[in-house]
Amino acid sequence: MYSSQYLITIKKMLSTIFIPHGHCYLWKTGLVSLHLISDSLISVAYFLIPIMLVYIVHKREDVPFDWIFLCFGAFIILCGFTHLAEVWTLWHPNYWVSGWLKASTAAISLSTAILLFWLTPKLIAIPNVPKLEALNLALEKEIIERKEIEAKLNVQTQELEETLLKLQRTQAQMIHNEKMSGLGQMVAGVAHEINNPVSFVYSNLIPAREYAEDFIELLELYQYTYPQPLQEIKDKIEEIELDFIKEDFMKLLDSMEVGTERIYKIVLSLRNFSRLDESEFKKVDIHEGIDSTLMILGNQLKATSEHSEIQVIKEYDNIPDVECYPSQLNQVFMNIIANAIDAFEQSDQKNENQIIIYTQKSDFNLIKIIIADNACGITSEIHSKIFDPFFTTKKVGKGTGLGLSISYEIVTDKHGGKLSFDSTPKAGTKFVIEIPIVHTR
């Protein structure tokens, strides 16, 4: 039933009971040609315009409300078909088809008009070209201002970081100076107090030895003169083992002399290490400062529960005396060697513990001091922090984190030199100190 009605409608639309449109123009060739050409060209234009609209929307994804262009495209295409229908009806009177095409065009055009009415305020709100240019200029200006502010902030941040680092170094230096001032005074005082009685003992050992030799000679003379002493004297000689005393007493004096010489060397090392009376540049023997440091740290080099005995290998080159602050440079040696000793406590390597100290003249006015160990080394993650004030990898209470920071400042700032290091985990660490032999003022 529905199909038969559908067929009837189709037949009605294709009906040719009407006369062609050309009759209205009395089939005048000029007039028919005019309508034919005009409607054809309009149709071609109406078909090309939607293609261009779709192309523009496809290429410019930033175009707002792109769907309205598609609505215009559909409306224009239907307009093109209505003009084609005008050409068709010049000879074929299918006015129902032409009418339905116009009805479809009307529906699409009305819908587009309604949507455009709703969209008009939004389109008006879109900035025009001059306004966009003004906004772009304002935005560019704001970006430039923000970049300038960011640059100033970066500069200020860098200045604050440098100021903080200077404050930390100053604080560390003040703590170090106070600490070393007290330590130096104490060391000098102890050395002075020890030196007096040791000097007294050492200076009296020579006459004591002479007196002992005289007593032994006198005793031997008595034994020679009176070979048969009284029984009471014989018993006393056997009781005190006189022959052993004569032999051992001289050895005892030799041991006392060695002991006092050892104490004297320690006192000398303490005085050389503190050097309170040398606050200005002075030419000194660098090897003497290193040896004094090793003398003070000698007890820590011995085997303990934390590490086995540490062997110190000295490979000194023939270098001239160096112009420096002796006490401060001794502190550098102390900090680096003490850190090496501490590193052996964290090391699990099976080889013999060694600290090797090299000295050499690397340039006509430059000496190089290398202190290397074969302990646990330093991990690459903390290489950049080694010389930072208050940075330490030691246990709480074991270190303050000032040693290497102060050492770096002493070498670089006070002596115009360089302090660098090279370390491989589980293989060891090597510190290199380079300072001028003579400082130009």
C-alpha positions as CSV (number, residue, x, y, z in Angstrom):
1,M,0.0,0.0,0.0
2,Y,2.7,2.4,1.0
3,S,4.8,1.4,-2.0
4,S,2.0,2.1,-4.4
5,Q,1.5,5.6,-2.9
6,Y,5.2,6.2,-3.1
7,L,5.2,5.3,-6.8
8,I,2.2,7.5,-7.4
9,T,4.0,10.5,-5.8
10,I,7.1,9.8,-7.9
11,K,5.1,9.7,-11.0
12,K,3.4,13.0,-10.0
13,M,6.7,14.6,-9.4
14,L,8.0,13.4,-12.8
15,S,4.7,14.4,-14.6
16,T,5.1,16.3,-17.8
17,I,1.5,17.4,-18.1
18,F,2.7,21.0,-17.8
19,I,4.2,23.0,-20.6
20,P,8.0,23.6,-20.5
21,H,9.3,26.9,-19.1
22,G,10.6,27.8,-22.6
23,H,7.1,28.5,-23.8
24,C,6.9,31.4,-21.3
25,Y,9.9,32.8,-23.2
26,L,8.1,32.1,-26.5
27,W,11.2,30.1,-27.4
28,K,13.0,33.2,-28.3
29,T,16.6,32.0,-28.8
30,G,18.3,35.1,-27.1
31,L,16.1,35.0,-24.1
32,V,16.4,31.2,-23.6
33,S,20.1,31.4,-24.1
34,L,20.4,34.2,-21.5
35,H,18.5,32.2,-18.8
36,L,20.4,29.0,-19.8
37,I,23.9,30.6,-19.5
38,S,23.1,32.6,-16.4
39,D,21.6,29.7,-14.4
40,S,24.4,27.4,-15.5
41,L,27.2,29.8,-14.4
42,I,25.3,30.5,-11.2
43,S,25.2,26.7,-10.5
44,V,28.9,26.3,-11.2
45,A,29.7,29.1,-8.8
46,Y,27.3,27.7,-6.2
47,F,29.1,24.3,-6.4
48,L,32.6,25.8,-6.3
49,I,32.0,28.0,-3.2
50,P,31.2,25.1,-0.8
51,I,34.3,23.3,-2.0
52,M,36.4,26.3,-1.1
53,L,34.6,26.7,2.3
54,V,35.3,23.0,3.2
55,Y,39.0,23.4,2.1
56,I,39.4,26.5,4.3
57,V,37.9,24.8,7.3
58,H,40.1,21.8,6.8
59,K,43.3,23.8,6.5
60,R,42.5,26.3,9.2
61,E,41.7,24.3,12.3
62,D,41.9,27.5,14.4
63,V,38.8,29.0,12.6
64,P,36.1,29.3,15.3
65,F,32.6,28.0,14.7
66,D,33.6,26.0,11.6
67,W,30.3,24.2,11.5
68,I,28.5,27.4,10.3
69,F,30.6,27.2,7.1
70,L,29.3,23.7,6.5
71,C,25.7,25.0,6.9
72,F,26.4,27.7,4.4
73,G,28.0,25.1,2.1
74,A,24.8,22.9,2.2
75,F,22.6,26.0,1.6
76,I,24.7,27.1,-1.3
77,I,24.8,23.6,-2.9
78,L,21.0,23.4,-2.8
79,C,20.8,26.8,-4.4
80,G,23.0,25.5,-7.2
81,F,20.6,22.6,-7.7
82,T,17.6,24.9,-7.9
83,H,19.3,26.8,-10.7
84,L,20.1,23.6,-12.5
85,A,16.4,22.8,-12.1
86,E,15.6,26.1,-13.8
87,V,17.7,25.0,-16.8
88,W,16.1,21.6,-16.8
89,T,12.5,23.0,-16.8
90,L,13.2,25.1,-19.9
91,W,12.5,21.9,-21.9
92,H,11.2,19.4,-19.2
93,P,8.2,20.6,-17.2
94,N,9.1,18.6,-14.0
95,Y,8.0,21.5,-11.8
96,W,7.3,19.3,-8.7
97,V,11.0,18.3,-8.6
98,S,12.0,22.0,-8.9
99,G,9.5,22.9,-6.2
100,W,10.8,20.3,-3.7
101,L,14.4,21.5,-4.4
102,K,13.3,25.0,-3.5
103,A,11.5,23.7,-0.4
104,S,14.7,21.9,0.7
105,T,16.7,25.1,0.0
106,A,14.2,27.1,2.1
107,A,14.5,24.7,5.0
108,I,18.3,24.7,5.0
109,S,18.5,28.5,4.5
110,L,16.0,29.2,7.3
111,S,17.9,26.9,9.6
112,T,21.2,28.6,8.7
113,A,19.6,32.0,9.3
114,I,18.3,30.9,12.8
115,L,21.8,29.5,13.7
116,L,23.4,32.7,12.4
117,F,21.1,34.8,14.4
118,W,22.1,32.8,17.5
119,L,25.8,33.0,16.5
120,T,25.9,36.7,15.6
121,P,26.7,38.0,19.2
122,K,29.6,35.5,19.4
123,L,30.9,36.5,16.0
124,I,30.7,40.2,16.9
125,A,32.7,39.4,20.1
126,I,35.6,38.1,18.1
127,P,38.3,40.8,18.0
128,N,38.9,42.5,14.7
129,V,42.4,42.7,13.1
130,P,43.4,46.0,14.7
131,K,42.2,44.8,18.1
132,L,44.0,41.5,17.6
133,E,47.2,43.4,16.7
134,A,46.8,45.6,19.7
135,L,46.3,42.5,21.9
136,N,49.3,40.8,20.3
137,L,51.4,43.9,21.0
138,A,50.2,44.0,24.6
139,L,50.9,40.3,24.9
140,E,54.4,40.7,23.4
141,K,55.1,43.6,25.8
142,E,53.9,41.6,28.7
143,I,56.0,38.6,27.7
144,I,59.1,40.9,27.4
145,E,58.4,42.4,30.8
146,R,57.9,38.9,32.3
147,K,61.2,37.8,30.7
148,E,62.9,40.9,32.1
149,I,61.5,40.2,35.5
150,E,62.5,36.5,35.2
151,A,66.0,37.6,34.2
152,K,66.2,40.0,37.2
153,L,64.9,37.2,39.5
154,N,67.5,34.8,38.1
155,V,70.3,37.4,38.7
156,Q,69.0,38.1,42.2
157,T,68.7,34.4,42.9
158,Q,72.3,33.9,41.7
159,E,73.4,36.8,43.9
160,L,71.6,35.4,46.9
161,E,73.2,32.0,46.3
162,E,76.6,33.6,46.1
163,T,75.9,35.6,49.2
164,L,74.7,32.6,51.0
165,L,77.8,30.7,50.0
166,K,80.0,33.6,51.1
167,L,78.2,33.7,54.4
168,Q,78.6,30.0,54.9
169,R,82.3,30.3,54.0
170,T,82.7,33.3,56.3
171,Q,80.9,31.4,59.1
172,A,83.1,28.4,58.5
173,Q,86.2,30.5,58.5
174,M,85.3,32.2,61.7
175,I,84.6,28.9,63.4
176,H,87.8,27.5,62.0
177,N,89.9,30.6,63.0
178,E,88.4,30.5,66.6
179,K,89.0,26.8,66.8
180,M,92.5,26.9,65.4
181,S,93.4,29.9,67.5
182,G,92.5,28.0,70.7
183,L,94.0,24.8,69.4
184,G,97.2,26.6,68.4
185,Q,97.6,28.3,71.8
186,M,96.9,25.0,73.5
187,V,99.4,23.1,71.4
188,A,102.0,25.8,71.8
189,G,101.4,25.8,75.5
190,V,101.6,22.0,75.8
191,A,104.7,22.0,73.7
192,H,106.3,24.7,75.9
193,E,105.4,22.9,79.1
194,I,106.7,19.6,77.8
195,N,109.8,21.1,76.3
196,N,111.2,22.5,79.6
197,P,111.3,19.3,81.6
198,V,112.4,17.3,78.6
199,S,115.2,19.7,77.9
200,F,116.2,19.4,81.6
201,V,116.2,15.6,81.4
202,Y,117.9,15.5,78.0
203,S,120.6,18.0,79.1
204,N,121.4,16.0,82.3
205,L,121.7,12.6,80.5
206,I,125.2,13.3,79.4
207,P,126.6,14.1,82.9
208,A,124.5,11.2,84.2
209,R,126.2,8.9,81.7
210,E,129.6,10.2,82.7
211,Y,128.8,9.8,86.4
212,A,127.6,6.3,85.8
213,E,130.8,5.4,83.9
214,D,132.9,6.8,86.7
215,F,131.0,4.8,89.3
216,I,131.4,1.6,87.3
217,E,135.1,2.3,86.8
218,L,135.5,2.9,90.5
219,L,133.5,-0.2,91.3
220,E,135.6,-2.3,89.0
221,L,138.8,-0.8,90.5
222,Y,137.6,-1.9,94.0
223,Q,136.9,-5.4,92.7
224,Y,140.4,-5.5,91.1
225,T,142.1,-4.2,94.3
226,Y,140.1,-6.3,96.7
227,P,139.3,-9.5,94.7
228,Q,138.1,-11.3,97.9
229,P,135.5,-9.1,99.6
230,L,133.7,-9.9,102.8
231,Q,131.0,-12.5,102.7
232,E,128.4,-9.9,103.4
233,I,129.5,-7.9,100.3
234,K,129.5,-11.1,98.2
235,D,125.9,-11.8,99.3
236,K,124.8,-8.3,98.4
237,I,126.5,-8.5,94.9
238,E,124.6,-11.7,94.2
239,E,121.3,-10.3,95.5
240,I,121.4,-7.2,93.3
241,E,123.0,-8.9,90.3
242,L,125.8,-6.4,90.0
243,D,127.1,-7.6,86.6
244,F,123.6,-7.3,85.1
245,I,123.2,-3.8,86.6
246,K,126.5,-2.6,85.1
247,E,125.5,-3.8,81.7
248,D,121.8,-2.8,81.8
249,F,122.3,0.6,83.4
250,M,124.1,2.0,80.3
251,K,121.3,0.5,78.1
252,L,118.8,2.2,80.3
253,L,120.5,5.6,79.8
254,D,120.5,4.9,76.0
255,S,116.8,4.2,76.1
256,M,116.2,7.4,78.1
257,E,118.1,9.4,75.5
258,V,116.1,7.9,72.6
259,G,112.9,8.6,74.5
260,T,113.7,12.2,75.2
261,E,114.8,12.7,71.6
262,R,111.4,11.3,70.5
263,I,109.6,13.6,72.8
264,Y,111.7,16.5,71.6
265,K,110.8,15.7,68.0
266,I,107.1,15.5,68.9
267,V,107.4,18.9,70.6
268,L,109.1,20.3,67.6
269,S,106.4,18.9,65.3
270,L,103.7,20.5,67.5
271,R,105.5,23.9,67.4
272,N,106.0,23.6,63.6
273,F,102.4,22.7,63.1
274,S,100.9,25.5,65.2
275,R,103.4,28.2,64.1
276,L,101.6,31.0,66.0
277,D,104.4,33.4,65.5
278,E,104.2,33.1,61.6
279,S,101.1,35.1,60.6
280,E,102.6,36.4,57.4
281,F,104.0,34.8,54.3
282,K,107.2,33.1,55.0
283,K,109.5,30.7,53.0
284,V,109.3,27.3,54.6
285,D,110.1,23.7,53.8
286,I,106.9,22.0,52.7
287,H,108.3,18.6,53.6
288,E,108.8,19.7,57.2
289,G,105.1,20.7,57.4
290,I,104.0,17.3,56.0
291,D,106.3,15.4,58.3
292,S,105.0,17.4,61.3
293,T,101.4,16.5,60.3
294,L,102.3,12.9,60.0
295,M,104.0,12.9,63.3
296,I,100.9,14.3,65.0
297,L,98.6,11.8,63.2
298,G,101.0,8.9,63.8
299,N,98.8,7.2,66.4
300,Q,95.9,7.2,64.0
301,L,98.0,5.4,61.4
302,K,98.4,2.4,63.6
303,A,96.1,-0.6,63.4
304,T,92.8,-0.2,65.2
305,S,89.5,-2.1,65.5
306,E,88.3,0.0,62.6
307,H,91.2,-0.5,60.1
308,S,94.5,-2.2,59.7
309,E,97.8,-0.4,59.9
310,I,98.1,2.4,57.3
311,Q,101.4,2.6,55.5
312,V,102.6,6.1,54.5
313,I,104.8,6.3,51.4
314,K,106.6,9.6,50.9
315,E,108.0,10.4,47.4
316,Y,109.5,13.8,47.9
317,D,111.1,15.6,45.0
318,N,113.8,18.2,45.4
319,I,111.7,21.4,45.7
320,P,112.6,24.8,46.9
321,D,111.2,26.5,50.0
322,V,107.7,27.8,49.4
323,E,106.3,31.3,50.3
324,C,103.1,30.5,52.3
325,Y,101.2,30.8,55.5
326,P,102.8,27.7,57.2
327,S,100.2,27.1,59.9
328,Q,97.3,27.3,57.4
329,L,99.0,25.1,54.9
330,N,99.7,22.5,57.6
331,Q,95.9,22.6,58.3
332,V,95.3,21.6,54.7
333,F,97.6,18.6,55.0
334,M,96.0,17.7,58.3
335,N,92.4,17.8,56.9
336,I,93.2,15.8,53.7
337,I,95.3,13.1,55.5
338,A,92.8,12.8,58.4
339,N,90.0,12.3,55.8
340,A,92.0,9.6,54.1
341,I,92.4,7.9,57.5
342,D,88.7,8.1,58.2
343,A,88.0,6.7,54.7
344,F,89.9,3.5,55.6
345,E,87.3,2.9,58.4
346,Q,84.6,2.7,55.8
347,S,86.7,0.6,53.3
348,D,86.3,-3.1,52.9
349,Q,89.2,-3.6,50.5
350,K,91.6,-6.4,51.2
351,N,94.8,-4.7,49.9
352,E,97.3,-3.1,52.2
353,N,96.2,0.4,53.4
354,Q,98.4,3.0,51.9
355,I,98.6,6.8,51.8
356,I,101.1,8.0,49.2
357,I,102.4,11.6,49.3
358,Y,104.2,13.1,46.2
359,T,105.8,16.5,45.9
360,Q,107.2,17.9,42.7
361,K,107.9,21.1,40.9
362,S,105.5,21.3,38.0
363,D,106.4,24.7,36.7
364,F,109.1,27.3,37.2
365,N,107.0,29.0,39.9
366,L,104.6,26.2,40.9
367,I,104.8,23.1,43.1
368,K,102.4,20.2,43.2
369,I,101.5,18.2,46.3
370,I,99.6,15.0,45.7
371,I,98.0,13.0,48.6
372,A,96.5,9.7,47.4
373,D,94.9,6.8,49.2
374,N,93.5,3.4,48.2
375,A,90.4,3.6,50.5
376,C,86.7,3.5,49.6
377,G,86.7,6.5,47.3
378,I,84.0,9.1,46.8
379,T,80.8,8.5,44.9
380,S,80.2,10.6,41.8
381,E,76.9,11.9,43.2
382,I,78.6,14.0,45.8
383,H,81.7,15.2,43.9
384,S,80.1,18.7,43.4
385,K,79.5,19.0,47.2
386,I,82.9,18.0,48.5
387,F,84.1,21.6,49.0
388,D,80.8,23.0,50.3
389,P,80.8,24.3,53.9
390,F,79.2,22.0,56.5
391,F,78.9,19.1,54.0
392,T,80.0,15.8,55.4
393,T,79.5,12.1,54.8
394,K,80.8,11.1,58.3
395,K,78.6,10.0,61.2
396,V,77.1,12.6,63.5
397,G,79.8,13.8,65.9
398,K,82.6,12.5,63.7
399,G,83.0,15.5,61.4
400,T,81.8,19.1,61.0
401,G,82.0,19.4,57.2
402,L,84.4,22.3,57.5
403,G,87.8,20.6,56.8
404,L,87.8,20.5,53.0
405,S,85.8,23.8,52.6
406,I,88.4,25.6,54.7
407,S,91.3,23.8,52.9
408,Y,89.8,24.9,49.5
409,E,89.7,28.5,50.7
410,I,93.2,28.4,52.2
411,V,94.7,27.0,48.9
412,T,92.7,29.1,46.4
413,D,92.1,32.4,48.2
414,K,95.0,32.7,50.6
415,H,97.7,31.1,48.4
416,G,96.3,31.7,44.9
417,G,96.6,28.1,44.1
418,K,94.3,25.2,43.1
419,L,92.8,22.3,45.1
420,S,91.3,19.5,43.0
421,F,90.6,15.8,43.4
422,D,89.9,12.7,41.5
423,S,88.2,9.7,43.0
424,T,86.9,6.3,42.0
425,P,84.5,4.4,44.3
426,K,86.2,1.4,46.0
427,A,89.5,2.4,44.4
428,G,90.7,5.5,46.3
429,T,91.0,9.3,46.2
430,K,93.7,11.6,45.0
431,F,93.9,15.3,46.1
432,V,96.1,17.6,44.2
433,I,97.4,20.9,45.8
434,E,99.1,23.4,43.5
435,I,100.5,26.6,44.9
436,P,103.0,29.2,43.7
437,I,106.6,29.1,45.0
438,V,106.9,32.8,45.2
439,H,103.9,35.2,45.3
440,T,104.0,38.3,43.2
441,R,102.6,41.4,45.0
